[in-house]
């Protein structure tokens, strides 16, 4: 990712790396050099992992100098570093993609030829994406030569088969690990916050994927201005200023709040009444699973595997898409049933108990080692 050093895919492989270290295996991590990522990986380092950092200067591209530095020098440094890295000593390599086609770009295109055995992961997809033949061939080579391909959502397999005009046998899915402590009982439903229902969303501030701009436009509609509800958007990203300006333009400073990143997701969920993940693009965001683990009803969009976790009007609602019209319609349905949110949250928790594996890291290791 160009703007964020850590996300759901990092949580997945970090947990599995820790699991392997606990089993007395040798673990090496080859990652892009982000200051924040170094902090996150201190735990693995203390457990005995070896960490290598790929040059990454200017990756945020926050100004013209960073952009030029990254495009003219850093990309060359990255290519040299990765191509000279010795992969021959590893019995198994896990290649983590934040998206679905990262390996079709330099310097990754033919790197699979250097691996004895490898697993490829996918954490997103684009429904209408059209592959150029060169990139399609590269990705098919990666997929067909992998020991196993693991997607956040099983839907990724069918989408890629359609887009690449191919059938893949070695494809499976696995949810991300929780970033919070696993809850074993129903979480108490909170009282209203100064008389208000609290609706929250936890997601990177990226309107092309997460549609927070459309969400703000919906809450600017006349019917919402007089309702006793507040909205808190957690996360950071390149569109923070854009969204803040949109809130101001619609005079919603008293109703919608950009809260930035939080170090206490559990507390945020425990004080919420309804959790949203109505997005343009997603696979299976862990924020939905964590909300359900905390006994909260959810509203999701009809993308990725999110609909597989939601029974309409039992534990939440499914929006057809993330347009203003669809968000308006689904929020209206939810608001009319607000007296049922507590009970729906309890159904969410029961769904979580049935569907979520006891240990995602153990399941991940089983998939890549069998």
NUPAKOL-928473 format. One record per residue (C-alpha): x negated, y negated, z negated; residue number from 1. Coordinates in steps of 0.25 Angstrom, whole numbers, plus 2048, in hexadecimal, padded with zeros to 3 digits. Layout:
BEGIN
+-----+-----+-----+-----+
:   x :   y :   z : pos :
+-----+-----+-----+-----+
:   X :   Y :   Z : NUM :
...
+-----+-----+-----+-----+
END
This chain:
BEGIN
+-----+-----+-----+-----+
:   x :   y :   z : pos :
+-----+-----+-----+-----+
: 800 : 800 : 800 :   1 :
: 7FB : 7F2 : 803 :   2 :
: 801 : 7EB : 7F7 :   3 :
: 802 : 7F5 : 7EC :   4 :
: 7F7 : 7FF : 7E7 :   5 :
: 801 : 808 : 7E0 :   6 :
: 80E : 80F : 7E3 :   7 :
: 816 : 81C : 7E2 :   8 :
: 80C : 824 : 7EA :   9 :
: 801 : 820 : 7E1 :  10 :
: 809 : 824 : 7D5 :  11 :
: 80B : 832 : 7DC :  12 :
: 7FD : 835 : 7DF :  13 :
: 7F7 : 82F : 7D2 :  14 :
: 800 : 838 : 7CA :  15 :
: 7FC : 844 : 7D2 :  16 :
: 7ED : 841 : 7D1 :  17 :
: 7EE : 840 : 7C2 :  18 :
: 7F5 : 84E : 7C2 :  19 :
: 7EA : 854 : 7CA :  20 :
: 7E0 : 84D : 7C1 :  21 :
: 7E7 : 854 : 7B5 :  22 :
: 7E5 : 861 : 7BC :  23 :
: 7D6 : 85F : 7BC :  24 :
: 7D6 : 85C : 7CB :  25 :
: 7CC : 853 : 7D2 :  26 :
: 7D4 : 846 : 7D7 :  27 :
: 7CF : 83B : 7E0 :  28 :
: 7D7 : 82F : 7E4 :  29 :
: 7D3 : 827 : 7F0 :  30 :
: 7DC : 81A : 7F0 :  31 :
: 7DC : 80C : 7F5 :  32 :
: 7D5 : 802 : 7EC :  33 :
: 7DF : 7FA : 7E5 :  34 :
: 7DC : 7F3 : 7D7 :  35 :
: 7E9 : 7F8 : 7D2 :  36 :
: 7E7 : 806 : 7D7 :  37 :
: 7DA : 807 : 7CF :  38 :
: 7E2 : 804 : 7C2 :  39 :
: 7EC : 80E : 7C6 :  40 :
: 7E2 : 819 : 7C8 :  41 :
: 7DA : 817 : 7BB :  42 :
: 7E2 : 823 : 7B5 :  43 :
: 7DE : 82D : 7C0 :  44 :
: 7D0 : 828 : 7BF :  45 :
: 7D0 : 82B : 7B0 :  46 :
: 7D5 : 839 : 7B3 :  47 :
: 7CA : 83C : 7BC :  48 :
: 7CE : 838 : 7CA :  49 :
: 7C4 : 832 : 7D4 :  50 :
: 7C9 : 825 : 7DA :  51 :
: 7C4 : 81F : 7E7 :  52 :
: 7C9 : 812 : 7EC :  53 :
: 7CB : 80E : 7FB :  54 :
: 7C7 : 800 : 7FF :  55 :
: 7D3 : 7F7 : 7FE :  56 :
: 7CF : 7E9 : 7FD :  57 :
: 7DA : 7DF : 803 :  58 :
: 7E5 : 7EA : 803 :  59 :
: 7EF : 7E1 : 7FD :  60 :
: 7EE : 7D7 : 809 :  61 :
: 7F2 : 7CB : 800 :  62 :
: 7EB : 7C1 : 809 :  63 :
: 7E4 : 7C0 : 816 :  64 :
: 7D7 : 7C3 : 810 :  65 :
: 7DC : 7D0 : 80A :  66 :
: 7E2 : 7D4 : 817 :  67 :
: 7D6 : 7D1 : 820 :  68 :
: 7CD : 7D8 : 815 :  69 :
: 7D6 : 7E4 : 815 :  70 :
: 7D8 : 7E5 : 824 :  71 :
: 7CA : 7E2 : 829 :  72 :
: 7C1 : 7E9 : 81E :  73 :
: 7C9 : 7F1 : 814 :  74 :
: 7D0 : 7FA : 81E :  75 :
: 7C2 : 7FD : 824 :  76 :
: 7BD : 800 : 816 :  77 :
: 7C8 : 809 : 813 :  78 :
: 7C6 : 811 : 820 :  79 :
: 7B7 : 813 : 81D :  80 :
: 7BA : 817 : 80E :  81 :
: 7C5 : 821 : 811 :  82 :
: 7BE : 827 : 81D :  83 :
: 7B1 : 829 : 815 :  84 :
: 7B8 : 82F : 809 :  85 :
: 7B5 : 83E : 806 :  86 :
: 7C2 : 846 : 806 :  87 :
: 7BB : 854 : 808 :  88 :
: 7BA : 856 : 7F9 :  89 :
: 7C9 : 856 : 7F6 :  90 :
: 7D2 : 862 : 7F7 :  91 :
: 7DE : 85A : 7F8 :  92 :
: 7E1 : 84B : 7FC :  93 :
: 7EE : 844 : 7F9 :  94 :
: 7F0 : 838 : 803 :  95 :
: 7FA : 82F : 7FD :  96 :
: 802 : 826 : 807 :  97 :
: 80A : 81A : 801 :  98 :
: 812 : 81B : 80D :  99 :
: 814 : 826 : 818 : 100 :
: 809 : 823 : 823 : 101 :
: 7FE : 81D : 81C : 102 :
: 7F4 : 828 : 821 : 103 :
: 7F7 : 824 : 830 : 104 :
: 7EE : 817 : 82D : 105 :
: 7DF : 816 : 82D : 106 :
: 7D7 : 81B : 826 : 107 :
: 7E0 : 827 : 823 : 108 :
: 7E5 : 82C : 830 : 109 :
: 7DC : 838 : 831 : 110 :
: 7D7 : 839 : 823 : 111 :
: 7DF : 846 : 821 : 112 :
: 7D5 : 84D : 829 : 113 :
: 7CB : 84B : 81E : 114 :
: 7D4 : 852 : 813 : 115 :
: 7D3 : 861 : 80F : 116 :
: 7E2 : 860 : 80B : 117 :
: 7EB : 854 : 809 : 118 :
: 7F9 : 84F : 805 : 119 :
: 7FF : 843 : 80A : 120 :
: 80A : 83B : 803 : 121 :
: 814 : 831 : 808 : 122 :
: 81B : 826 : 800 : 123 :
: 824 : 81F : 80A : 124 :
: 82A : 81F : 818 : 125 :
: 830 : 816 : 822 : 126 :
: 83C : 81B : 828 : 127 :
: 83B : 814 : 835 : 128 :
: 82C : 815 : 837 : 129 :
: 827 : 818 : 845 : 130 :
: 819 : 81F : 846 : 131 :
: 810 : 81C : 851 : 132 :
: 80B : 829 : 857 : 133 :
: 7FD : 828 : 851 : 134 :
: 801 : 826 : 843 : 135 :
: 80C : 831 : 844 : 136 :
: 801 : 83A : 849 : 137 :
: 7F8 : 836 : 83D : 138 :
: 803 : 838 : 833 : 139 :
: 807 : 845 : 838 : 140 :
: 7F9 : 84A : 837 : 141 :
: 7F8 : 846 : 829 : 142 :
: 806 : 84D : 826 : 143 :
: 803 : 85A : 82D : 144 :
: 7F5 : 85C : 827 : 145 :
: 7F9 : 858 : 819 : 146 :
: 7FB : 863 : 80E : 147 :
: 807 : 85C : 80A : 148 :
: 80E : 84F : 80D : 149 :
: 816 : 849 : 801 : 150 :
: 820 : 83E : 802 : 151 :
: 827 : 835 : 7F7 : 152 :
: 834 : 839 : 7FE : 153 :
: 837 : 845 : 806 : 154 :
: 83D : 83C : 810 : 155 :
: 82F : 838 : 815 : 156 :
: 82E : 845 : 81B : 157 :
: 83A : 844 : 824 : 158 :
: 837 : 836 : 828 : 159 :
: 829 : 839 : 82C : 160 :
: 82E : 845 : 834 : 161 :
: 837 : 83D : 83C : 162 :
: 82D : 831 : 83E : 163 :
: 822 : 83B : 842 : 164 :
: 82B : 845 : 849 : 165 :
: 825 : 850 : 842 : 166 :
: 828 : 85B : 837 : 167 :
: 820 : 85C : 82A : 168 :
: 820 : 868 : 822 : 169 :
: 816 : 864 : 817 : 170 :
: 81E : 858 : 811 : 171 :
: 824 : 857 : 803 : 172 :
: 829 : 84C : 7FA : 173 :
: 825 : 848 : 7EB : 174 :
: 82A : 83C : 7E3 : 175 :
: 820 : 833 : 7DC : 176 :
: 81C : 834 : 7CD : 177 :
: 823 : 82B : 7C3 : 178 :
: 81C : 81F : 7BF : 179 :
: 823 : 81F : 7B2 : 180 :
: 824 : 82A : 7A7 : 181 :
: 82E : 834 : 7AA : 182 :
: 83B : 833 : 7A3 : 183 :
: 841 : 83F : 79D : 184 :
: 84F : 83A : 799 : 185 :
: 859 : 82F : 79D : 186 :
: 854 : 821 : 79B : 187 :
: 85E : 818 : 794 : 188 :
: 865 : 80E : 79D : 189 :
: 862 : 7FF : 799 : 190 :
: 86C : 7F5 : 794 : 191 :
: 86E : 7E9 : 79E : 192 :
: 862 : 7DF : 79F : 193 :
: 868 : 7D2 : 799 : 194 :
: 876 : 7D7 : 79F : 195 :
: 86F : 7DA : 7AC : 196 :
: 86E : 7E7 : 7B4 : 197 :
: 85F : 7E9 : 7B8 : 198 :
: 85C : 7EF : 7C6 : 199 :
: 84D : 7F1 : 7C9 : 200 :
: 845 : 7F6 : 7D5 : 201 :
: 836 : 7FB : 7D3 : 202 :
: 82F : 7FA : 7E1 : 203 :
: 824 : 7F3 : 7E8 : 204 :
: 828 : 7E5 : 7ED : 205 :
: 828 : 7E9 : 7FC : 206 :
: 835 : 7E4 : 803 : 207 :
: 832 : 7ED : 80F : 208 :
: 833 : 7F9 : 807 : 209 :
: 83A : 7F6 : 7FA : 210 :
: 844 : 7EB : 7FF : 211 :
: 844 : 7E3 : 7F2 : 212 :
: 848 : 7D7 : 7FB : 213 :
: 855 : 7DD : 7FF : 214 :
: 858 : 7E0 : 7F1 : 215 :
: 856 : 7D2 : 7ED : 216 :
: 85F : 7CD : 7F8 : 217 :
: 86A : 7D7 : 7F3 : 218 :
: 869 : 7D1 : 7E5 : 219 :
: 86A : 7C3 : 7EA : 220 :
: 878 : 7C6 : 7EF : 221 :
: 884 : 7BF : 7E8 : 222 :
: 889 : 7CC : 7E1 : 223 :
: 87C : 7CE : 7DA : 224 :
: 87A : 7C0 : 7D5 : 225 :
: 884 : 7C1 : 7CB : 226 :
: 882 : 7D0 : 7C6 : 227 :
: 87B : 7D3 : 7B9 : 228 :
: 86F : 7D9 : 7C0 : 229 :
: 860 : 7D6 : 7C0 : 230 :
: 856 : 7DD : 7CA : 231 :
: 847 : 7E0 : 7C7 : 232 :
: 83D : 7E3 : 7D2 : 233 :
: 831 : 7EA : 7CD : 234 :
: 824 : 7EB : 7D6 : 235 :
: 81A : 7E2 : 7DD : 236 :
: 817 : 7E1 : 7EC : 237 :
: 815 : 7D8 : 7F7 : 238 :
: 823 : 7D3 : 7F7 : 239 :
: 823 : 7CE : 7E9 : 240 :
: 823 : 7BF : 7ED : 241 :
: 82D : 7C1 : 7F8 : 242 :
: 837 : 7C8 : 7EF : 243 :
: 835 : 7BD : 7E4 : 244 :
: 838 : 7B3 : 7EE : 245 :
: 845 : 7BA : 7F3 : 246 :
: 849 : 7BB : 7E4 : 247 :
: 847 : 7AC : 7E3 : 248 :
: 84E : 7A8 : 7F0 : 249 :
: 85B : 7B0 : 7EB : 250 :
: 85A : 7AA : 7DD : 251 :
: 859 : 7B8 : 7D7 : 252 :
: 84E : 7B5 : 7CD : 253 :
: 858 : 7B8 : 7C2 : 254 :
: 85C : 7C5 : 7C8 : 255 :
: 850 : 7CC : 7CF : 256 :
: 842 : 7CD : 7C9 : 257 :
: 835 : 7D1 : 7CF : 258 :
: 82E : 7D8 : 7C4 : 259 :
: 821 : 7DD : 7CA : 260 :
: 81B : 7EA : 7C7 : 261 :
: 81E : 7F1 : 7BA : 262 :
: 816 : 7FA : 7B1 : 263 :
: 822 : 7FF : 7AA : 264 :
: 82C : 805 : 7B4 : 265 :
: 833 : 80D : 7A9 : 266 :
: 837 : 801 : 7A1 : 267 :
: 83C : 7FA : 7AE : 268 :
: 844 : 806 : 7B2 : 269 :
: 84A : 807 : 7A4 : 270 :
: 84F : 7F9 : 7A4 : 271 :
: 855 : 7FA : 7B1 : 272 :
: 863 : 7FE : 7B5 : 273 :
: 862 : 801 : 7C4 : 274 :
: 855 : 804 : 7CC : 275 :
: 854 : 801 : 7DB : 276 :
: 84B : 806 : 7E6 : 277 :
: 853 : 801 : 7F3 : 278 :
: 848 : 801 : 7FD : 279 :
: 845 : 801 : 80C : 280 :
: 83A : 80C : 80B : 281 :
: 837 : 816 : 800 : 282 :
: 834 : 824 : 7FE : 283 :
: 837 : 828 : 7F0 : 284 :
: 833 : 81C : 7E6 : 285 :
: 830 : 820 : 7D8 : 286 :
: 837 : 814 : 7D3 : 287 :
: 844 : 81C : 7D6 : 288 :
: 840 : 828 : 7CF : 289 :
: 83B : 820 : 7C3 : 290 :
: 848 : 819 : 7C2 : 291 :
: 850 : 826 : 7C2 : 292 :
: 847 : 82C : 7B8 : 293 :
: 84B : 820 : 7AF : 294 :
: 85A : 822 : 7B1 : 295 :
: 85C : 817 : 7BA : 296 :
: 866 : 817 : 7C6 : 297 :
: 85F : 813 : 7D4 : 298 :
: 862 : 80D : 7E1 : 299 :
: 859 : 812 : 7EC : 300 :
: 85A : 810 : 7FB : 301 :
: 85B : 81B : 805 : 302 :
: 84D : 81D : 808 : 303 :
: 843 : 828 : 804 : 304 :
: 847 : 832 : 7FA : 305 :
: 84E : 828 : 7F1 : 306 :
: 85C : 82C : 7F5 : 307 :
: 859 : 83B : 7F1 : 308 :
: 858 : 836 : 7E2 : 309 :
: 865 : 82E : 7E2 : 310 :
: 873 : 833 : 7E1 : 311 :
: 87C : 827 : 7E5 : 312 :
: 883 : 821 : 7DA : 313 :
: 87E : 82D : 7D1 : 314 :
: 870 : 827 : 7CE : 315 :
: 86F : 81C : 7D7 : 316 :
: 872 : 817 : 7E5 : 317 :
: 86C : 818 : 7F3 : 318 :
: 86B : 80B : 7FC : 319 :
: 86B : 80E : 80B : 320 :
: 85F : 805 : 80D : 321 :
: 859 : 7F9 : 807 : 322 :
: 860 : 7EE : 80F : 323 :
: 868 : 7E3 : 808 : 324 :
: 875 : 7E9 : 80C : 325 :
: 872 : 7F7 : 807 : 326 :
: 86C : 7F2 : 7FA : 327 :
: 878 : 7E9 : 7F7 : 328 :
: 881 : 7F5 : 7FA : 329 :
: 87A : 7FF : 7F0 : 330 :
: 878 : 7F4 : 7E5 : 331 :
: 886 : 7F1 : 7E5 : 332 :
: 88A : 800 : 7E4 : 333 :
: 880 : 801 : 7D8 : 334 :
: 885 : 7F4 : 7D1 : 335 :
: 893 : 7F9 : 7D1 : 336 :
: 88F : 806 : 7CA : 337 :
: 885 : 7FF : 7C0 : 338 :
: 88D : 805 : 7B4 : 339 :
: 888 : 812 : 7B9 : 340 :
: 87A : 80F : 7BA : 341 :
: 876 : 815 : 7AD : 342 :
: 87D : 822 : 7B0 : 343 :
: 877 : 822 : 7BE : 344 :
: 869 : 820 : 7B8 : 345 :
: 86B : 82D : 7B0 : 346 :
: 86E : 834 : 7BD : 347 :
: 861 : 82E : 7C2 : 348 :
: 859 : 834 : 7B7 : 349 :
: 85F : 842 : 7B9 : 350 :
: 85C : 841 : 7C8 : 351 :
: 84D : 83E : 7C4 : 352 :
: 84D : 84A : 7BB : 353 :
: 851 : 853 : 7C6 : 354 :
: 849 : 84E : 7D1 : 355 :
: 83C : 849 : 7CC : 356 :
: 830 : 853 : 7CA : 357 :
: 82A : 855 : 7BC : 358 :
: 81C : 851 : 7C2 : 359 :
: 81B : 84A : 7CF : 360 :
: 80B : 84B : 7CE : 361 :
: 80C : 85A : 7CC : 362 :
: 816 : 85B : 7D8 : 363 :
: 80D : 853 : 7E0 : 364 :
: 801 : 85C : 7DD : 365 :
: 809 : 868 : 7E0 : 366 :
: 80C : 863 : 7EE : 367 :
: 7FE : 85F : 7F2 : 368 :
: 7F7 : 86B : 7EC : 369 :
: 800 : 877 : 7F0 : 370 :
+-----+-----+-----+-----+
END
